[in-house]
Amino acid sequence: MRELPAGLAERLREPATTLASAWRLTRRDGAVLGFTDHDADLRFDGTLFHAASGWTAGEAEGTAGLVAGTAAVGGALSCDALSEEDIAAGGFDGARIEVFRVDWSEPALHVLVDVAELGPIRRAGGGFSAELRGLAARLDDVHGRTYRRRCDAVLGDRRCGVDLTAAAWRRDGTLVEGGEGRLVARLGPGIDAALFGLGRVVLGNETLFLAGLTETETPGDWRLALAEPEARVRAVPGAALRLLAGCDRSFATCRDRFRNALNFRGFPHMPGNDAALGVAKRDGAHDGSPVVP
């Protein structure tokens, strides 16, 4: 059972309380940031907790046993410590979150109520929302490799070995128009939509994943759908970009398109459910094969 500071316990017995929530965020690079849903900044435990961030607590769910509980937090990108660029670059991914309840009239009276990790951040308009994952959520992390038919490498990485700098796997162009979840690029005619549809587009220092592309009414201009619908293109029209090939991670694509079967990182010949359910029968095999008269 959690023990409360004596002064805080006495305040909680009063008819009206002066409580606020506060979050201390420690990024993986060691930077420490503090936020509160109170209307003024609070300072305690060696940290300044900013009120101008707009952080608010969301729904929380707890469970007994080893099942991971979840909580949520949301806010506006109105604090100097929070920038859309840092969030998009993953600067806050996996950050440690300490959740406090504090008496805002006397911040020295506070209690640590939870420790969690910051989950995926979802951006919308000028704000964001994120899931707070309890320590038990680490039990759900995958360690080692997963046996599956499709490849688990990223096209062009060290395990894959495909050289994406080769002319066959890239296409240079310019940005025509950018928007949320999409962009239009001038790439010229003859684009192989199957080759580049699941690829990546590189705009300066920014890399965006694609969900598909289609040619527009203007010959040579292509509409590119981004894999993250909320992703926003910040480059200006006319900026140079590069389109990189994509892969659906199947063995057939690896073998036939990239001639890279030796480096395939999946298990395409793994027996399926038919082999697992096969039994001996007098009238023939029960392995999912078609019936032959």
C-alpha positions as semicolon CSV with decimal commas, in nm:
position;residue;x (nm);y (nm);z (nm)
1;M;0,000;0,000;0,000
2;R;0,129;0,345;-0,091
3;E;0,208;0,571;0,207
4;L;0,116;0,938;0,177
5;P;0,318;1,219;0,331
6;A;0,158;1,318;0,662
7;G;0,076;1,670;0,547
8;L;-0,082;1,548;0,224
9;A;-0,291;1,289;0,407
10;E;-0,432;1,564;0,630
11;R;-0,516;1,781;0,329
12;L;-0,705;1,492;0,168
13;R;-0,932;1,467;0,473
14;E;-1,050;1,826;0,425
15;P;-1,384;1,893;0,251
16;A;-1,213;2,071;-0,040
17;T;-0,875;1,973;-0,183
18;T;-0,620;2,162;-0,389
19;L;-0,477;1,881;-0,599
20;A;-0,324;1,878;-0,946
21;S;-0,155;1,621;-1,166
22;A;0,207;1,654;-1,274
23;W;0,426;1,454;-1,510
24;R;0,804;1,437;-1,517
25;L;0,936;1,317;-1,852
26;T;1,292;1,187;-1,885
27;R;1,398;1,137;-2,245
28;R;1,644;0,873;-2,354
29;D;1,904;1,143;-2,414
30;G;1,880;1,245;-2,046
31;A;1,674;1,563;-2,093
32;V;1,418;1,615;-1,813
33;L;1,090;1,802;-1,870
34;G;0,805;1,872;-1,630
35;F;0,437;1,941;-1,705
36;T;0,125;1,997;-1,498
37;D;-0,246;2,046;-1,558
38;H;-0,253;2,326;-1,297
39;D;-0,296;2,684;-1,421
40;A;0,044;2,795;-1,288
41;D;0,393;2,648;-1,290
42;L;0,487;2,424;-0,998
43;R;0,832;2,345;-0,864
44;F;0,906;2,043;-0,645
45;D;1,143;1,748;-0,626
46;G;1,406;1,950;-0,812
47;T;1,194;1,994;-1,127
48;L;0,996;2,284;-1,272
49;F;0,658;2,161;-1,398
50;H;0,523;2,386;-1,677
51;A;0,155;2,475;-1,689
52;A;0,158;2,628;-2,039
53;S;0,202;2,290;-2,207
54;G;-0,168;2,206;-2,194
55;W;-0,099;1,851;-2,073
56;T;-0,409;1,676;-1,938
57;A;-0,472;1,330;-1,800
58;G;-0,684;1,091;-2,003
59;E;-0,853;0,760;-1,938
60;A;-0,666;0,514;-1,715
61;E;-0,723;0,141;-1,679
62;G;-0,566;-0,090;-1,422
63;T;-0,569;-0,469;-1,399
64;A;-0,464;-0,730;-1,148
65;G;-0,181;-0,973;-1,214
66;L;0,077;-0,931;-1,489
67;V;-0,157;-0,782;-1,748
68;A;-0,030;-0,436;-1,843
69;G;-0,250;-0,144;-1,745
70;T;-0,276;0,163;-1,964
71;A;-0,330;0,535;-1,923
72;A;-0,341;0,826;-2,163
73;V;-0,218;1,182;-2,173
74;G;-0,284;1,463;-2,416
75;G;-0,163;1,815;-2,474
76;A;-0,109;2,106;-2,706
77;L;0,215;2,190;-2,882
78;S;0,226;2,525;-2,703
79;C;0,531;2,475;-2,483
80;D;0,885;2,560;-2,595
81;A;0,998;2,219;-2,469
82;L;0,759;2,041;-2,707
83;S;0,806;2,075;-3,079
84;E;0,641;1,892;-3,364
85;E;0,985;1,831;-3,515
86;D;1,115;1,654;-3,202
87;I;0,802;1,440;-3,179
88;A;0,820;1,345;-3,548
89;A;1,189;1,256;-3,510
90;G;1,110;1,017;-3,224
91;G;1,281;1,226;-2,958
92;F;1,013;1,132;-2,702
93;D;0,970;0,765;-2,793
94;G;1,023;0,538;-2,494
95;A;1,065;0,828;-2,251
96;R;1,021;0,756;-1,878
97;I;0,714;0,920;-1,727
98;E;0,666;0,977;-1,353
99;V;0,311;1,070;-1,258
100;F;0,256;1,280;-0,943
101;R;-0,039;1,409;-0,747
102;V;0,055;1,735;-0,583
103;D;-0,107;1,994;-0,359
104;W;-0,066;2,305;-0,571
105;S;-0,101;2,534;-0,269
106;E;0,205;2,364;-0,112
107;P;0,394;2,168;-0,382
108;A;0,624;2,008;-0,123
109;L;0,323;1,787;-0,047
110;H;0,325;1,544;-0,338
111;V;0,323;1,171;-0,401
112;L;0,449;0,958;-0,687
113;V;0,153;0,751;-0,808
114;D;0,289;0,576;-1,117
115;V;0,593;0,521;-1,337
116;A;0,540;0,444;-1,704
117;E;0,690;0,469;-2,051
118;L;0,560;0,699;-2,321
119;G;0,399;0,497;-2,600
120;P;0,335;0,596;-2,961
121;I;0,244;0,963;-3,003
122;R;-0,047;1,054;-3,229
123;R;-0,055;1,408;-3,369
124;A;-0,366;1,593;-3,479
125;G;-0,381;1,963;-3,561
126;G;-0,183;2,157;-3,303
127;G;-0,194;1,890;-3,033
128;F;-0,097;1,535;-2,951
129;S;-0,208;1,234;-2,749
130;A;-0,003;0,943;-2,620
131;E;-0,042;0,621;-2,428
132;L;0,139;0,570;-2,098
133;R;0,253;0,209;-2,068
134;G;0,315;0,056;-1,729
135;L;0,632;-0,139;-1,655
136;A;0,441;-0,465;-1,703
137;A;0,399;-0,371;-2,071
138;R;0,761;-0,475;-2,123
139;L;0,644;-0,835;-2,085
140;D;0,466;-0,795;-2,421
141;D;0,787;-0,694;-2,603
142;V;0,913;-0,940;-2,862
143;H;1,263;-1,070;-2,795
144;G;1,450;-1,252;-3,067
145;R;1,295;-1,338;-3,401
146;T;0,941;-1,435;-3,489
147;Y;0,887;-1,734;-3,717
148;R;0,672;-1,613;-4,004
149;R;0,659;-1,649;-4,378
150;R;0,737;-1,287;-4,465
151;C;1,075;-1,117;-4,427
152;D;1,144;-0,919;-4,110
153;A;1,428;-0,708;-4,254
154;V;1,393;-0,353;-4,387
155;L;1,466;-0,317;-4,757
156;G;1,820;-0,184;-4,797
157;D;1,940;-0,247;-4,439
158;R;2,243;-0,457;-4,342
159;R;2,042;-0,778;-4,309
160;C;1,871;-0,728;-4,644
161;G;2,174;-0,626;-4,848
162;V;1,990;-0,461;-5,140
163;D;2,178;-0,148;-5,254
164;L;1,913;0,124;-5,279
165;T;2,166;0,369;-5,426
166;A;2,152;0,174;-5,754
167;A;1,966;0,360;-6,028
168;A;1,712;0,079;-6,068
169;W;1,579;0,127;-5,714
170;R;1,544;0,506;-5,697
171;R;1,379;0,793;-5,881
172;D;1,460;1,162;-5,834
173;G;1,203;1,439;-5,866
174;T;1,067;1,759;-5,715
175;L;0,783;1,837;-5,479
176;V;0,478;1,992;-5,641
177;E;0,243;2,005;-5,345
178;G;0,251;1,884;-4,985
179;G;-0,027;1,818;-4,739
180;E;-0,131;1,611;-4,442
181;G;-0,098;1,242;-4,529
182;R;-0,018;1,299;-4,895
183;L;0,199;1,484;-5,144
184;V;0,227;1,538;-5,517
185;A;0,567;1,492;-5,683
186;R;0,698;1,549;-6,034
187;L;0,878;1,223;-6,116
188;G;0,829;1,187;-6,490
189;P;0,653;0,908;-6,678
190;G;0,714;0,536;-6,654
191;I;0,703;0,493;-6,275
192;D;0,650;0,132;-6,166
193;A;0,375;0,167;-5,904
194;A;0,433;-0,189;-5,781
195;L;0,803;-0,117;-5,722
196;F;0,772;0,220;-5,549
197;G;0,421;0,198;-5,401
198;L;0,537;0,066;-5,062
199;G;0,868;0,251;-5,069
200;R;1,000;0,565;-4,908
201;V;1,033;0,927;-5,011
202;V;1,331;1,128;-4,889
203;L;1,280;1,505;-4,852
204;G;1,594;1,667;-4,716
205;N;1,651;1,513;-4,372
206;E;1,299;1,371;-4,358
207;T;1,204;1,017;-4,465
208;L;0,838;0,927;-4,513
209;F;0,691;0,582;-4,579
210;L;0,445;0,537;-4,865
211;A;0,119;0,347;-4,884
212;G;0,081;0,381;-5,261
213;L;0,106;0,616;-5,557
214;T;-0,105;0,701;-5,860
215;E;-0,046;0,925;-6,160
216;T;-0,243;1,250;-6,170
217;E;-0,414;1,410;-6,466
218;T;-0,087;1,596;-6,531
219;P;0,155;1,360;-6,708
220;G;0,465;1,299;-6,498
221;D;0,303;1,414;-6,172
222;W;0,226;1,147;-5,915
223;R;0,007;1,154;-5,606
224;L;0,185;0,981;-5,316
225;A;-0,020;0,853;-5,021
226;L;0,173;0,840;-4,694
227;A;0,158;0,539;-4,465
228;E;0,090;0,771;-4,169
229;P;-0,224;0,969;-4,256
230;E;-0,141;1,235;-3,994
231;A;0,213;1,292;-4,124
232;R;0,264;1,642;-4,256
233;V;0,506;1,740;-4,533
234;R;0,698;2,050;-4,427
235;A;0,910;2,100;-4,742
236;V;0,820;2,379;-4,983
237;P;0,715;2,318;-5,346
238;G;1,015;2,279;-5,572
239;A;1,222;2,095;-5,312
240;A;1,422;1,800;-5,442
241;L;1,308;1,456;-5,335
242;R;1,407;1,097;-5,396
243;L;1,175;0,800;-5,426
244;L;1,315;0,467;-5,303
245;A;1,182;0,123;-5,394
246;G;0,961;-0,069;-5,157
247;C;0,899;-0,434;-5,078
248;D;0,597;-0,633;-4,961
249;R;0,839;-0,869;-4,776
250;S;0,724;-1,178;-4,964
251;F;0,971;-1,442;-5,083
252;A;0,849;-1,416;-5,443
253;T;0,922;-1,041;-5,450
254;C;1,264;-1,088;-5,293
255;R;1,354;-1,362;-5,540
256;D;1,203;-1,232;-5,863
257;R;1,232;-0,854;-5,832
258;F;1,548;-0,804;-5,626
259;R;1,729;-1,135;-5,698
260;N;1,801;-1,148;-5,325
261;A;1,661;-1,485;-5,217
262;L;1,980;-1,582;-5,031
263;N;1,930;-1,289;-4,793
264;F;1,556;-1,346;-4,739
265;R;1,489;-1,311;-4,365
266;G;1,160;-1,499;-4,346
267;F;1,059;-1,865;-4,344
268;P;0,865;-1,917;-4,669
269;H;0,876;-2,297;-4,649
270;M;0,741;-2,319;-4,295
271;P;0,456;-2,576;-4,281
272;G;0,112;-2,426;-4,245
273;N;-0,204;-2,529;-4,062
274;D;-0,275;-2,816;-4,302
275;A;0,045;-2,994;-4,203
276;A;-0,023;-2,937;-3,834
277;L;-0,373;-3,085;-3,864
278;G;-0,274;-3,375;-4,090
279;V;-0,388;-3,720;-3,977
280;A;-0,360;-4,070;-4,124
281;K;-0,672;-4,178;-4,311
282;R;-0,748;-4,498;-4,497
283;D;-0,892;-4,312;-4,795
284;G;-0,589;-4,084;-4,839
285;A;-0,392;-3,800;-4,686
286;H;-0,569;-3,531;-4,489
287;D;-0,324;-3,250;-4,562
288;G;-0,536;-2,991;-4,740
289;S;-0,439;-3,110;-5,086
290;P;-0,709;-3,113;-5,356
291;V;-0,896;-3,442;-5,396
292;V;-0,766;-3,637;-5,695
293;P;-1,015;-3,883;-5,850
